[in-house]
């Protein structure tokens, strides 16, 4: 008997993650009085989107906020800042 995975498909989760990263970047640019053009948002988002893609390698079986969600969030922020 095979079990079906419930919830969003991986591409749906990835899309939501990218939208959240872009929103985070837009708020950051506005709070630092930077221009909010498509190019500036894309350029500033690139390291964080790449970091989020890297964090897909983090082995998790849970969608719980703690510890999986916090580890992925901190990893995305940390790697994004380092890039």
N, C-alpha and C positions, 0 to 999 in steps of 0.2 A: 504494500500500500504506500503510495507516494504522498508526501505532504506538500501542499502548496504554500508558498510564502505569501503572507498577507501584507497588505500595505502598498505603498508606492513602489514602482519599479526603480531600479538604480538610476536610470536617466532622469526620472522625476525628482529624486532626492538630490541629484547633482545639480539640476536646474534651480531648485529651491536654494541650495547652498550658494550658487553663483549669484543669484538675485540678492541674497543676504549680504554677501561680500561686497557687491557693487553698492548696495544701500549704505553699508558701513563706510565705504570709501567716500561716497558722496557727502555724508554727514561730516566726515573728517575733513574733507576739502573745504566745505562751507565754514566749519568752525575755525579753520586756519586762514580764512579770507582768501582762499585760492579760487581761481576761475573754475567754473563748473561746466566745462565743455566736454563733448564726447571723447575727445582725445585725451584730456587730462584724467578723466575718470577711468578710461581704458588703460592708460599708462600706469596709474597708481594701483589699479586693481590687479594687474598682471602678476606681481609676486604673490599676492594673497590667493588668487585662483590657483596658481601653480602649487602653493603650499597646501591648499585644500586637497588638490589632486594627490599630492604626496601623502597626506594623512589618510587617504583611502587604503593605504597599506597597513594602517593600524588594525590589528586583528580584534574585532569586536563582534559579539553575538547579541548584544543588547542595544536597545534604543534608549536606555535610561540616561537621564541627565548626569547622574553620578555613577561611576567615574568616567564612563565612556564619552559622554558628551563634553565634559569638561576637558578631558585629555585631548580630544580632537580640536576643540575650540582653542585651547592654549597652544597646541602644536601648530595650528593654522596661523595664529597670530605670531608666534615665535619665529617660525620659518619664514613667514611673509616679511617680518621686520628684518630678518637676517639677509633676505634676498634683496 
